[in-house]
């Protein structure tokens, strides 16, 4: 089972696990693991709640709080946590879909045009990367896709992350997981942030990757406030 350790630096921690749809809720279990690691408290003492913007938060009885984000797709649950500030995460299974038609219906013209110029075989993945980026950024803001979130323009998807157009302190990227999964992580930051990903066995990744821990430095460019 993949393990993460607290680094002492501004880090977005991501846990990728299996979601069987049963009880106990695997997301709640991962949230408590995140809280126990990053708040240094026993899991039994942690409270799962929401802040005023509706974002999930792990709290302790001492009012310590850990910003977190949750996403699910078929058979997978992902939890992200970041002690230093807001974080958003989204995950999707790669699957056949009418990517260009969906983009023309829901996305801004610049993104539809970008997708139209991509190789046809890559369009479904690229569409899902744009979609998950929008979801992750929306969760970081506490709005989800409400208020025109699908029309919020994203940078061309990839890794390491890059700034969201028109929002100098919002950053989004797609840490590579392999297999048939697209993962997006977003943060609001003005200085360097790292990402640490732990993958649990059983979410359709190769065994040697599922048990691994990946840590990648995300070079966030500091821009004037």
trRosetta pair geometry for C-beta under 8 A, 3 or more apart (Angstrom, degrees):
i j d omega theta_ij theta_ji phi_ij phi_ji
1 200 5.8 0 -142 -128 81 83
1 201 6.8 -90 -91 9 59 94
1 211 7.0 -43 -45 -126 8 78
2 15 7.7 173 87 -134 117 76
2 198 3.4 167 127 -170 122 89
2 199 5.2 102 -27 51 152 42
2 200 5.9 -112 24 -73 99 50
2 210 7.2 -125 -36 156 110 51
2 211 6.0 179 -64 -158 74 32
2 212 6.5 -6 -104 76 110 24
2 213 5.3 142 -160 -73 99 78
3 198 6.3 171 29 -126 5 141
3 213 6.5 -56 65 -64 52 134
4 13 5.5 114 158 -149 163 118
4 15 7.3 -109 -7 -78 132 90
4 37 6.5 54 87 -172 97 165
4 196 5.3 117 -136 130 118 128
4 198 4.8 -111 -43 -37 98 130
4 213 6.3 158 -87 -135 64 127
5 37 7.6 -144 -130 -161 31 118
6 11 7.9 171 -152 50 54 136
6 37 5.9 168 -48 159 98 90
6 38 5.8 144 -96 -105 116 61
6 40 8.0 -50 -13 -59 159 94
7 11 5.1 91 35 -29 126 149
7 194 6.7 -28 63 66 166 144
7 196 7.0 165 -32 -39 126 142
7 215 7.8 127 -78 -140 140 138
9 192 7.9 -33 176 106 120 102
9 194 5.8 58 102 8 122 124
10 82 7.6 33 -173 -168 74 102
10 83 8.0 -132 -126 68 56 85
10 84 4.3 -24 -127 0 93 163
10 85 7.9 8 -150 16 113 100
10 189 7.0 132 149 -130 144 128
10 191 6.7 103 30 89 155 102
10 192 6.9 140 61 97 115 60
10 193 5.0 -76 119 -111 106 69
10 194 7.0 135 91 17 59 76
11 82 6.9 -157 97 -127 43 78
11 83 7.8 33 54 25 74 94
11 84 7.9 109 27 4 42 116
11 193 6.8 147 -103 -172 28 71
11 194 4.4 -27 -109 70 85 95
11 195 6.9 155 -163 -93 75 20
11 196 5.7 18 178 -3 127 107
12 80 5.8 -2 179 -171 99 111
12 81 7.5 159 -158 78 55 34
12 82 4.5 -28 -104 -82 68 114
12 87 5.0 149 -128 -125 109 134
12 185 5.7 137 126 176 149 133
12 187 5.6 -129 -61 -64 134 127
12 193 6.2 40 -13 165 97 119
12 194 7.3 -165 27 93 66 47
12 195 5.0 -19 67 -108 97 75
12 196 7.5 175 86 25 49 65
13 34 6.4 161 95 -133 127 102
13 37 7.6 -148 161 95 172 138
13 38 6.9 -156 18 -63 148 130
13 80 6.7 155 82 -156 50 56
13 81 5.0 -17 61 61 102 86
13 82 7.0 171 16 -77 71 55
13 195 7.9 164 -86 -158 25 52
13 196 5.2 -17 -114 66 68 101
13 198 7.8 5 -175 2 89 102
14 78 6.5 -7 -170 -171 97 102
14 79 7.3 163 -152 86 50 47
14 80 4.8 -16 -99 -100 77 84
14 89 6.4 147 -120 -111 107 143
14 175 7.1 172 45 39 158 153
14 183 7.4 98 175 175 152 139
14 185 6.3 -89 -70 -88 138 133
14 195 6.5 8 -2 -172 116 97
14 196 6.9 175 26 87 73 49
14 197 4.6 -17 72 -108 109 74
14 198 7.2 176 92 26 58 63
15 30 4.8 -172 93 -158 141 120
15 33 6.9 86 -78 85 167 128
15 34 6.7 -130 -6 -66 131 103
15 78 7.0 164 84 -153 54 53
15 79 4.8 -2 54 58 102 94
15 80 7.8 -171 21 -77 65 38
15 197 7.9 168 -82 -156 25 53
15 198 5.3 -13 -113 65 68 100
15 200 7.2 37 -179 -26 88 107
16 76 6.7 -19 -169 -164 88 108
16 77 7.9 160 -156 85 44 46
16 78 5.2 -11 -105 -105 68 88
16 91 7.6 132 -122 -98 100 153
16 177 6.7 124 -88 -128 172 135
16 181 7.8 89 -155 153 140 162
16 183 7.3 -67 -89 -93 128 145
16 197 6.7 20 -9 -173 111 97
16 198 7.0 -172 26 92 74 50
16 199 4.7 -14 65 -114 115 69
16 200 6.4 -158 94 17 60 78
16 203 6.0 -127 147 57 96 163
16 205 7.9 67 115 -20 134 140
17 26 5.6 -152 111 167 129 125
17 30 5.7 -158 7 -71 141 130
17 76 7.3 142 81 -156 39 60
17 77 5.3 -22 70 66 89 90
17 78 7.6 163 24 -86 67 40
17 79 7.7 6 12 6 110 98
17 200 4.2 27 -111 31 73 140
17 202 7.6 12 -170 75 62 105
17 203 6.3 167 167 -50 18 130
18 26 6.7 -126 86 -133 55 166
18 75 6.4 -37 -151 173 74 77
18 76 6.8 -57 -118 -105 37 48
18 77 7.3 16 105 20 14 88
18 200 6.3 -109 -8 99 81 118
18 201 7.8 -25 -29 104 122 46
18 202 3.9 -47 -48 116 144 110
18 203 4.8 -152 -79 -70 70 80
19 26 5.3 -146 -105 49 65 137
19 27 7.4 21 -105 -43 113 86
19 72 5.6 57 -57 -140 176 106
19 75 5.9 157 58 -178 79 20
19 76 5.7 2 12 89 105 7
19 77 3.9 110 -64 -31 115 98
20 26 7.1 109 20 -31 76 130
20 75 7.6 26 -86 -132 44 64
24 28 6.4 -96 162 69 102 119
24 29 6.0 108 108 -53 117 108
25 28 4.1 74 81 7 108 109
25 29 6.9 -178 93 -11 57 82
26 29 5.3 -52 -149 35 40 116
26 30 6.3 37 154 -17 70 103
26 77 5.0 154 97 34 114 150
27 30 5.8 -56 -149 39 32 107
27 31 6.2 35 152 -21 66 106
27 70 5.1 52 -157 -146 129 133
27 72 7.1 -70 -64 -66 127 110
27 77 4.9 -126 -72 -173 82 140
27 79 6.2 142 -150 -69 71 110
28 31 5.5 -52 -145 36 32 114
28 32 6.4 31 156 -17 65 104
28 48 6.2 -80 -131 -43 89 165
29 32 6.0 -57 -151 36 29 108
29 33 6.5 32 150 -20 64 105
30 33 5.4 -51 -148 35 36 115
30 34 6.3 39 152 -21 66 102
30 77 6.7 -177 4 117 145 116
30 79 4.0 168 123 7 125 145
31 34 5.6 -52 -150 34 32 113
31 35 6.4 30 153 -16 65 106
31 46 7.8 -172 129 131 88 138
31 48 5.7 64 121 -106 148 119
31 56 7.4 -82 -121 152 138 133
31 58 5.6 176 172 -76 96 119
31 68 5.9 82 -129 167 96 168
31 70 7.2 -36 -67 -76 113 117
31 79 5.7 -147 -69 -140 64 146
31 81 7.8 134 -134 -68 60 120
32 35 5.6 -52 -144 39 34 111
32 36 6.1 38 156 -22 66 105
32 43 4.0 64 167 -153 113 108
32 46 5.4 162 -128 63 78 139
32 48 7.6 -68 -64 -57 80 111
32 58 7.5 164 -94 -131 39 131
33 36 5.8 -53 -145 35 29 111
33 37 6.4 24 157 -15 63 108
33 43 6.9 -7 -72 -98 41 126
34 37 6.0 -62 -151 38 28 107
34 38 5.9 -9 168 9 67 117
34 58 6.5 170 91 -10 101 159
34 66 6.7 175 129 136 102 146
34 68 6.2 115 101 -108 153 125
34 79 5.9 -131 -34 133 139 128
34 81 4.1 146 -177 -22 134 152
35 38 6.5 -71 -128 51 24 88
35 39 5.0 -14 -173 19 69 122
35 41 6.6 -42 147 59 93 102
35 43 6.8 114 76 -119 104 64
35 46 4.2 97 116 -125 153 151
35 58 3.8 -133 -82 158 120 147
35 60 7.6 160 -178 -61 117 87
35 66 5.5 -174 -107 32 76 149
35 81 7.6 -153 -61 -125 53 155
36 39 7.1 -46 -97 54 12 86
36 40 7.6 54 177 -111 44 15
36 41 6.2 -109 -118 74 52 55
36 42 6.5 3 -121 -154 104 19
36 43 4.6 -38 -62 -66 126 78
36 46 6.9 -98 -57 -31 70 138
37 40 7.7 -10 164 -69 19 51
38 66 5.5 110 94 -124 124 137
38 81 5.8 -161 4 132 157 134
38 83 5.2 -158 178 -61 120 110
39 46 7.1 130 58 -100 145 111
39 58 6.9 -138 -19 115 139 114
39 60 5.7 176 166 -41 143 123
39 64 5.4 133 -145 122 116 133
39 66 5.6 -102 -51 -45 110 126
39 83 8.0 165 -70 -105 64 109
41 45 4.9 -99 162 74 115 125
41 46 6.2 136 95 -64 120 89
41 60 5.1 153 -38 -106 171 129
41 64 7.6 157 -27 66 138 139
42 45 5.0 88 68 1 85 104
42 46 7.8 -148 98 -20 49 87
43 46 5.8 -53 -159 15 43 118
45 60 6.0 24 132 -140 105 87
45 61 6.3 -80 -176 -6 99 105
46 58 5.5 -10 -173 -173 120 102
46 59 7.0 140 -162 71 66 39
46 60 6.2 -48 -107 -89 61 66
47 58 7.2 146 74 -162 48 51
47 59 4.5 -27 64 67 102 93
47 60 7.2 165 15 -93 90 16
47 61 7.6 108 -17 -63 117 59
48 56 7.0 -15 -172 -164 87 105
48 57 7.9 156 -157 82 44 46
48 58 6.1 -24 -101 -105 62 68
48 59 8.0 179 -79 22 16 78
49 56 7.5 150 91 -153 30 59
49 57 5.5 -28 77 67 77 92
49 58 8.0 132 28 -106 70 22
49 59 5.7 -11 28 6 117 122
50 54 5.5 -13 178 -150 131 34
50 55 6.3 149 -156 73 79 31
50 56 5.7 -52 -98 -99 74 41
50 57 6.2 128 -127 13 19 91
51 54 7.2 -47 69 20 65 17
51 55 5.1 -3 36 56 106 88
51 57 5.1 89 -43 -32 89 134
51 65 7.7 79 -80 -172 109 147
51 67 7.8 -20 -23 -107 138 85
51 142 7.3 -77 78 -114 110 132
53 141 7.7 -130 174 142 143 48
53 142 2.9 -3 146 -179 129 154
53 143 7.5 -61 -179 -52 108 59
54 142 5.6 128 52 -170 82 89
55 67 6.6 1 134 -147 133 91
55 68 7.9 156 158 62 92 52
55 69 7.2 -47 -160 -88 99 78
55 86 6.8 -66 -148 -132 171 101
55 139 6.9 110 -118 -179 97 71
55 142 4.7 -80 -40 -104 105 89
56 68 5.1 -57 103 79 103 95
56 69 6.7 147 47 -100 107 31
56 70 6.0 31 19 -3 157 107
57 65 5.2 -17 -177 -163 122 106
57 66 6.6 144 -166 67 67 49
57 67 6.1 -37 -109 -102 81 45
57 68 6.5 150 -112 22 27 89
58 65 7.1 143 78 -158 49 53
58 66 4.3 -15 61 57 100 109
58 68 5.6 62 -13 -18 97 134
58 81 7.3 -15 15 -120 128 125
59 63 6.8 -26 -164 -138 110 30
59 64 6.7 150 -156 80 58 53
59 65 5.1 -18 -100 -101 80 74
59 66 7.5 -162 -71 19 37 74
60 63 7.1 -46 73 23 74 17
60 64 4.4 16 32 49 115 100
60 65 7.9 -134 15 -65 73 40
66 81 5.6 4 161 -160 114 114
66 83 6.1 -44 -126 -98 84 65
67 81 7.0 147 89 -151 53 59
67 82 5.7 -28 78 62 105 80
67 83 7.7 155 32 -111 83 15
67 85 6.4 -16 29 151 152 22
67 86 5.2 -117 -177 -104 157 41
67 87 5.8 134 119 17 109 85
68 79 6.3 -14 -172 -172 113 93
68 80 6.5 156 -160 85 60 53
68 81 4.6 -20 -103 -96 85 80
68 82 8.0 161 -90 17 42 62
68 87 7.1 -22 -134 63 22 110
69 79 7.3 156 80 -157 50 48
69 80 4.6 -4 54 56 98 102
69 81 7.8 -170 20 -70 66 42
69 87 5.3 -128 -4 105 119 81
69 88 4.9 152 -112 -129 162 35
69 89 4.4 147 102 18 120 87
69 136 7.5 80 153 -139 159 71
69 139 5.0 88 -136 145 125 137
69 140 7.5 -35 -74 -71 145 59
70 77 7.2 -18 -165 -171 93 94
70 78 7.2 152 -156 84 45 57
70 79 5.5 -11 -103 -104 74 72
70 80 7.9 -157 -68 23 34 70
70 89 7.3 24 -87 66 6 109
71 77 7.5 162 87 -156 47 50
71 78 4.8 -8 61 58 92 104
71 89 5.2 -129 -2 111 119 85
71 90 4.6 160 -108 -124 154 40
71 91 4.7 142 112 16 125 85
71 135 7.2 90 -110 135 129 133
71 139 8.0 -98 -63 -48 102 163
72 76 6.8 163 -154 90 53 59
72 77 5.0 -17 -103 -104 85 72
72 78 7.5 -173 -78 20 38 71
72 91 7.4 -20 -137 62 5 108
73 76 5.2 3 60 56 82 103
73 91 5.1 -124 -2 110 117 90
73 92 5.2 149 -93 -122 152 34
73 93 5.1 -179 146 -19 132 84
73 181 7.7 159 63 -130 139 89
74 93 5.2 -25 41 -20 106 144
75 93 7.8 65 41 -70 98 130
75 203 6.4 152 133 -140 95 69
75 204 6.7 66 115 -16 140 119
76 91 5.8 -101 112 127 127 144
76 93 7.4 150 15 -63 126 91
76 181 6.6 107 -71 -115 172 128
76 203 4.8 79 -105 -154 92 119
76 204 7.7 -77 -65 26 109 106
78 89 5.4 -129 122 141 117 132
78 90 7.8 118 68 -161 136 8
78 91 4.6 121 -1 -24 139 137
78 183 6.6 162 -115 -127 162 109
79 89 7.4 125 -169 54 13 153
80 87 4.8 -129 128 133 118 127
80 88 7.2 50 65 127 143 9
80 89 3.8 146 -9 -36 129 133
80 185 6.1 153 -111 -126 152 101
81 87 6.7 142 -154 49 10 148
82 85 5.9 -35 118 63 119 52
82 86 7.2 18 67 106 126 12
82 87 3.9 128 3 -41 124 130
82 187 6.3 138 -101 -114 173 115
82 193 7.8 -4 -141 -153 131 124
84 189 7.8 52 111 -106 124 102
84 193 7.7 -151 65 -113 139 101
85 187 6.8 93 90 -167 106 96
85 188 5.9 -104 143 69 132 89
85 189 6.8 161 62 -81 142 75
86 140 4.8 110 135 -162 113 71
86 141 7.6 96 150 -67 155 24
86 142 7.4 -84 -134 -40 139 91
86 187 6.9 151 92 -147 65 58
86 188 5.2 34 59 20 108 110
87 139 8.0 -12 117 114 45 106
87 140 6.3 -47 -168 -104 11 89
87 185 7.0 -23 -170 -167 98 90
87 186 7.1 150 -163 81 50 55
87 187 5.4 -17 -107 -96 71 82
88 135 7.3 -173 161 126 119 59
88 136 4.0 138 116 -176 103 58
88 137 6.1 -172 67 -63 152 11
88 138 6.8 142 -150 64 156 46
88 139 3.3 140 -133 77 107 99
88 140 3.6 -93 -16 -41 116 77
88 141 7.7 -10 -50 6 142 60
88 184 8.0 -13 114 116 91 94
88 185 7.2 151 83 -160 57 43
88 186 4.2 -7 58 57 104 104
88 187 7.6 -168 22 -69 73 39
89 136 5.6 17 -111 -119 14 100
89 139 6.9 -65 29 78 42 153
89 183 7.3 -18 -165 -168 94 89
89 184 6.9 161 -153 87 46 59
89 185 5.4 -8 -103 -105 79 70
89 186 7.6 -163 -69 22 39 72
90 131 7.8 -124 129 122 144 73
90 132 4.1 -172 98 -154 113 78
90 133 7.7 -122 50 -40 127 16
90 135 3.6 87 -81 94 158 124
90 136 4.6 -121 5 -55 100 81
90 139 7.0 163 -51 -3 96 134
90 183 7.6 163 86 -153 47 47
90 184 4.9 -1 56 55 91 103
91 132 6.8 54 -87 -130 16 130
91 181 6.3 -15 -166 -169 103 103
91 182 6.9 158 -153 84 52 55
91 183 5.1 -9 -104 -103 86 73
91 184 7.7 -165 -73 23 44 67
92 128 4.7 -140 86 -162 141 116
92 131 6.7 38 -28 89 156 120
92 132 5.5 -133 0 -67 110 115
92 181 7.5 152 80 -155 40 56
92 182 5.0 -10 60 57 89 104
93 180 5.7 25 -162 127 78 102
93 181 6.4 -42 -107 -99 50 61
93 182 7.9 159 -115 17 3 82
94 124 6.6 100 -164 122 83 110
94 125 5.7 -2 -126 -96 118 84
94 128 6.4 -146 -103 31 65 163
94 180 4.4 -124 43 -170 101 76
94 181 6.9 -107 -11 -55 90 15
94 182 6.1 106 -64 -26 86 99
95 124 7.0 -128 82 175 38 134
95 180 7.7 70 -58 172 63 120
96 124 6.1 -87 -127 -99 34 157
97 102 6.6 1 145 -14 112 144
97 124 5.4 124 41 -129 81 103
97 127 6.9 -121 83 82 117 147
97 128 8.0 110 37 -56 135 99
98 101 4.1 -12 143 38 118 119
98 102 5.8 131 92 -23 79 92
99 102 5.9 -64 -148 40 26 108
99 103 6.1 24 158 -19 66 109
99 115 6.4 -143 141 -180 108 132
99 123 4.0 173 72 140 148 101
99 124 4.9 -142 -53 -87 127 47
99 126 7.1 80 -175 66 148 84
99 127 3.7 -151 -145 -31 104 145
100 103 5.7 -53 -144 36 31 111
100 104 6.3 30 157 -18 65 106
100 112 7.3 88 -158 -157 68 83
100 115 6.0 177 -104 122 70 116
100 116 6.0 82 -131 -90 117 74
100 123 6.1 -29 -46 -175 85 148
100 127 8.0 -115 -53 -73 37 129
101 104 5.9 -56 -148 37 29 109
101 105 6.5 25 154 -17 62 109
102 105 5.8 -61 -151 37 32 109
102 106 6.0 -15 168 15 70 115
102 107 7.9 62 125 -9 68 102
102 127 6.3 76 76 -163 122 142
103 106 6.7 -78 -131 53 23 82
103 107 4.5 -28 -161 26 70 128
103 111 6.2 -133 -166 119 112 96
103 112 4.5 155 132 -105 104 75
103 115 4.8 173 -44 40 179 159
103 127 5.8 -118 -58 -117 108 105
103 130 7.5 54 -112 71 108 152
104 107 7.4 -24 -59 47 16 87
104 112 4.8 90 -86 -136 61 139
106 150 4.6 -70 172 167 98 141
106 151 7.9 -130 165 -63 58 64
107 111 4.1 -89 159 82 129 128
107 112 5.4 158 83 -52 108 82
107 115 7.6 90 67 -8 156 136
107 130 6.6 13 -109 141 142 143
107 150 6.4 -104 -86 163 51 88
107 151 7.2 149 -152 -106 33 46
108 111 5.3 89 62 11 75 101
108 112 7.2 -144 99 -5 37 91
108 151 5.3 91 -59 -156 91 70
108 153 5.4 -45 34 -81 146 91
109 112 5.5 -57 -143 40 37 112
109 113 6.0 37 159 -21 70 105
110 113 5.9 -55 -149 36 28 110
110 114 6.4 31 152 -21 63 105
110 153 6.2 17 65 -125 128 126
111 114 5.5 -49 -146 35 35 114
111 115 6.3 35 154 -19 66 105
111 130 5.9 116 -164 -148 131 151
111 153 6.5 -170 -43 -132 110 77
111 154 6.9 58 -98 42 130 85
112 115 5.8 -55 -148 37 30 110
112 116 6.3 35 152 -24 64 105
113 116 5.6 -51 -147 32 32 114
113 117 6.7 25 156 -13 63 107
114 117 6.1 -67 -158 39 30 106
114 118 7.0 39 146 -34 64 101
114 156 6.6 -146 -170 -98 146 93
115 118 5.5 -45 -156 15 40 118
115 123 5.8 83 -177 -141 95 94
115 126 5.9 168 -121 110 86 124
115 127 6.3 57 -131 -76 138 81
115 130 7.5 -70 -71 -12 118 150
118 122 5.2 -106 160 84 112 110
118 123 5.5 143 89 -86 118 73
118 126 5.2 -60 -176 9 175 167
119 122 4.6 71 68 12 92 107
119 123 7.4 -139 92 -37 47 78
120 123 5.8 -33 -155 -9 37 119
122 125 5.6 -63 -167 48 62 109
122 126 5.5 58 140 -23 89 111
123 126 5.6 -59 -140 43 32 109
123 127 6.0 38 160 -24 68 104
124 127 5.8 -52 -148 33 28 113
124 128 6.5 23 155 -14 62 107
125 128 5.8 -59 -151 40 31 108
125 129 6.4 35 151 -23 66 105
125 182 6.6 163 -155 -75 74 128
126 129 5.5 -49 -147 33 35 115
126 130 6.6 34 154 -16 64 101
126 157 6.4 175 -145 38 67 127
127 130 5.9 -56 -154 37 32 108
127 131 6.2 30 150 -19 67 109
128 131 5.4 -51 -140 39 35 114
128 132 6.0 32 161 -16 68 105
128 182 4.6 137 125 32 117 161
129 132 6.1 -53 -140 40 27 105
129 133 6.3 32 155 -23 61 107
129 157 3.5 88 144 -174 129 174
129 158 7.9 47 180 -47 147 41
129 174 5.6 -36 -140 -75 104 153
129 182 5.6 -123 -78 -161 65 134
129 184 6.9 132 -156 -71 57 112
130 133 5.7 -56 -150 34 30 114
130 134 6.6 30 154 -19 64 104
130 154 5.4 169 -144 53 76 140
130 157 6.0 -115 -62 -42 59 122
131 134 5.9 -56 -154 34 31 110
131 135 6.5 28 151 -16 65 107
132 135 5.4 -52 -146 38 37 114
132 136 6.1 36 156 -20 69 106
132 174 7.3 89 88 -104 127 102
132 182 5.4 -172 -8 124 152 108
132 183 7.0 -154 165 -163 153 15
132 184 3.6 157 130 -1 102 125
133 136 5.8 -55 -143 38 29 108
133 137 6.2 26 159 -15 65 108
133 154 4.4 91 111 -141 137 150
133 155 7.8 -132 -173 47 155 67
133 157 6.0 -142 -40 -98 136 100
133 172 4.7 95 -150 151 95 146
133 174 7.4 -64 -70 -59 97 98
133 184 4.7 -147 -77 -143 50 149
133 186 7.1 107 -157 -64 61 117
134 137 6.0 -57 -144 40 27 107
134 138 6.1 29 156 -20 63 111
134 145 6.5 51 140 -104 109 96
134 149 5.7 120 172 155 104 90
134 150 6.0 58 172 -111 159 44
134 152 5.9 140 -132 65 94 102
134 154 6.0 -101 -62 -49 76 126
135 138 5.7 -59 -147 38 27 112
135 139 6.4 26 156 -18 64 106
135 144 7.3 -10 -144 -154 66 65
135 145 6.6 -34 -99 -55 65 102
135 149 7.8 77 -89 152 41 133
135 184 6.9 119 62 66 91 132
136 139 5.8 -54 -149 35 30 110
136 140 6.6 35 151 -22 63 103
136 172 5.8 131 89 -132 123 110
136 184 4.1 -138 -17 116 141 106
136 185 6.0 -157 -159 -130 147 12
136 186 3.9 141 133 -4 101 109
137 140 5.5 -51 -152 32 35 115
137 141 6.5 25 153 -11 66 107
137 149 7.9 169 86 -156 96 99
137 152 6.7 -142 97 115 138 142
137 154 7.2 -166 -9 -100 145 99
137 164 5.8 102 -121 -91 143 149
137 170 6.0 61 -140 178 106 130
137 172 5.5 -53 -63 -69 101 134
137 186 4.5 -167 -80 -131 55 169
138 141 5.8 -61 -149 43 32 106
138 143 5.3 -96 -162 81 82 78
138 144 4.5 37 143 -177 124 14
138 145 5.2 -43 -106 -63 172 46
138 146 7.5 131 -162 26 124 63
138 149 4.5 23 -91 -141 133 138
138 152 7.4 158 -68 31 91 150
139 142 7.4 43 -172 -75 34 28
139 144 6.3 40 -75 -90 62 56
139 186 7.2 134 61 54 89 118
140 170 6.7 139 99 -135 145 100
140 186 4.5 -103 -29 108 138 111
140 187 6.4 -173 -124 -113 137 19
140 188 5.8 150 167 -29 121 91
141 170 7.8 -11 -60 -106 101 133
141 188 7.9 106 -78 -55 62 124
143 146 5.1 -120 175 58 85 95
143 147 5.7 -50 -179 33 134 122
143 149 6.5 177 115 -75 105 119
144 149 6.3 -94 122 -43 51 166
145 149 3.3 -143 -146 68 49 137
145 150 5.7 37 -162 -42 114 79
146 149 6.1 53 38 -21 27 117
148 151 4.5 -47 -177 43 93 115
148 152 6.5 117 124 -43 83 80
149 152 5.4 -33 -155 2 42 118
152 164 7.6 -3 158 -174 108 124
153 164 7.8 139 92 -175 66 78
153 165 4.9 -26 97 54 114 129
153 166 7.2 89 55 10 107 118
154 157 7.0 22 131 -66 126 79
154 164 6.5 -52 -125 -128 55 84
154 165 7.6 169 -143 12 7 97
154 172 6.6 -61 -147 70 104 148
155 162 4.3 -107 102 97 164 121
155 163 6.6 103 -48 74 139 46
155 164 6.5 -122 -18 -106 95 37
155 165 6.4 145 -68 -32 74 86
155 172 7.0 167 33 62 102 101
156 162 7.7 15 58 53 67 155
157 174 5.5 41 -179 -16 101 136
157 184 7.8 -76 -135 -99 113 110
158 162 7.2 41 62 -10 94 122
158 173 7.1 -46 95 -144 47 79
158 174 6.3 -104 -172 37 5 108
159 173 5.2 93 -109 -180 66 109
159 174 5.3 -102 -54 69 98 68
159 175 6.2 112 -115 -96 136 32
159 176 6.1 -112 15 -30 162 87
159 216 7.7 2 178 143 117 162
160 173 5.5 -34 176 -128 46 155
160 216 6.7 -167 -100 147 103 121
160 217 7.8 -33 -107 100 149 52
160 218 4.9 168 -170 -127 123 72
160 219 6.5 94 94 25 158 76
161 171 4.8 94 126 163 128 97
161 172 5.4 -169 -152 100 117 22
161 173 2.5 -105 -75 -39 84 112
161 174 7.8 130 -89 1 78 47
161 185 7.2 -97 -68 79 138 86
161 186 7.7 155 -146 -107 148 52
161 218 5.5 12 29 -151 100 127
161 220 7.9 -3 79 -86 105 81
162 171 6.9 -180 90 -149 15 80
162 172 7.1 -32 58 63 60 65
162 173 6.7 113 3 -81 61 88
163 167 7.2 -170 177 82 89 66
163 168 6.2 -13 -156 -139 137 41
163 170 6.8 97 -160 78 67 61
163 171 5.8 -49 -98 -97 49 72
163 221 7.3 -64 -44 47 119 107
164 167 4.4 -4 85 57 108 111
164 170 4.0 -26 26 98 126 112
164 171 6.9 -139 -15 -84 84 22
164 172 5.9 66 -65 0 97 110
164 186 7.7 34 -49 -141 126 120
167 170 3.9 9 121 22 124 119
168 223 4.7 -101 -178 75 128 142
169 188 5.1 39 133 -165 101 80
169 189 6.3 177 -172 58 80 27
169 190 5.5 -34 -121 -67 104 81
169 223 7.8 -133 -68 54 64 105
169 225 8.0 33 -62 -107 123 87
170 186 6.6 2 -173 -174 89 110
170 187 7.7 175 -147 91 49 38
170 188 5.6 -30 -93 -100 63 73
171 186 6.6 167 87 -151 48 63
171 187 5.5 -11 59 59 97 79
171 188 7.7 155 16 -100 77 24
171 189 6.0 -39 14 41 125 103
171 193 7.3 167 67 37 145 133
171 218 7.2 128 142 154 143 134
171 220 5.8 -87 -59 -114 163 106
172 184 6.1 4 -173 -175 104 106
172 185 7.1 170 -148 87 59 43
172 186 4.2 -18 -97 -97 86 93
173 184 7.2 166 88 -148 28 65
173 185 6.1 -18 63 60 76 86
173 186 7.9 150 16 -84 56 53
173 195 7.7 -128 74 -29 125 154
173 218 6.5 -161 11 -124 155 127
174 182 6.6 -38 -149 -166 123 81
174 183 6.2 132 -156 79 68 59
174 184 5.4 -37 -93 -95 76 66
174 185 7.8 156 -96 17 27 74
175 183 5.6 -37 60 92 84 120
175 185 6.2 28 -7 3 107 123
175 195 5.8 -141 -73 127 134 148
175 197 5.6 167 141 -48 154 145
175 214 7.2 150 -177 99 122 133
175 216 6.6 171 -122 32 104 139
177 181 4.8 -41 84 83 136 117
177 182 8.0 -171 32 -105 114 14
177 183 5.3 86 -23 -2 126 126
177 197 7.4 -128 -93 168 88 151
177 199 6.8 136 -147 -91 98 133
177 205 6.7 -94 164 -97 93 129
177 209 7.8 121 -177 152 59 133
178 181 7.5 28 78 43 40 96
178 205 6.1 91 83 -139 106 98
178 206 6.9 -46 124 11 143 102
178 209 5.7 -42 45 178 146 174
179 204 5.6 127 -164 120 144 90
179 205 4.9 -104 -33 -102 141 65
179 206 7.2 -166 -64 -15 100 74
179 209 8.0 -161 -28 79 106 146
180 204 6.9 -39 37 127 98 135
181 203 7.6 33 -63 141 150 110
181 204 7.6 141 -39 80 112 110
181 205 7.6 -48 10 -72 133 97
185 195 6.1 119 86 -120 163 135
187 193 5.5 -151 76 170 162 177
189 192 7.9 -75 155 91 135 5
189 193 4.9 -95 -102 -37 172 127
189 220 5.2 -45 105 -155 122 170
190 220 7.4 159 169 135 10 128
190 222 5.7 60 167 -131 73 80
190 223 7.4 -111 -141 44 84 63
190 225 6.8 -13 -121 -67 148 106
191 220 6.2 85 125 82 17 122
191 222 5.9 16 -95 -85 58 109
192 217 7.1 -10 -174 -171 117 97
192 218 7.1 157 -163 82 69 65
192 219 6.3 -32 -118 -130 98 43
192 220 5.2 176 -104 36 36 91
193 218 5.2 -17 81 67 78 117
193 220 5.4 53 12 -21 87 133
194 215 6.5 9 172 -173 121 91
194 216 7.0 166 -162 86 77 42
194 217 5.3 -46 -109 -111 90 55
194 218 6.2 165 -113 16 29 83
195 215 7.3 173 91 -149 51 50
195 216 5.4 -8 62 61 96 88
195 218 5.7 64 -11 -29 99 119
196 213 6.8 0 -174 -179 94 99
196 214 7.2 170 -153 89 49 51
196 215 4.7 -9 -106 -104 83 84
197 213 7.2 165 83 -157 52 54
197 214 4.8 -5 56 59 101 97
197 215 7.8 -174 21 -76 65 41
197 216 7.9 9 2 8 105 100
198 213 5.3 -16 -99 -109 78 85
199 203 7.0 -120 -169 48 91 122
199 205 5.6 -22 167 46 141 161
199 209 6.2 0 71 138 152 77
199 210 4.8 -112 122 -139 107 45
199 211 7.5 -61 83 -25 87 15
199 212 6.5 18 41 57 107 70
199 214 8.0 34 -11 3 105 102
200 203 6.4 80 74 -10 81 112
200 210 6.5 -17 119 -177 21 95
201 205 7.9 -120 -123 61 43 92
201 207 6.5 19 -119 -130 107 72
201 210 4.3 95 -92 136 56 138
201 211 6.3 10 -56 -63 98 82
202 210 7.3 121 10 -162 47 147
203 210 7.0 156 40 -122 82 113
205 209 4.9 -101 159 87 117 111
205 210 4.4 150 81 -70 109 88
206 209 4.7 73 66 16 89 104
206 210 6.7 -162 87 -16 39 90
207 210 5.6 -54 -139 32 31 114
207 211 6.6 15 168 -7 65 108
208 211 6.7 -63 -149 40 26 99
208 212 6.8 35 150 -38 58 113
209 212 5.4 -57 -152 20 39 121
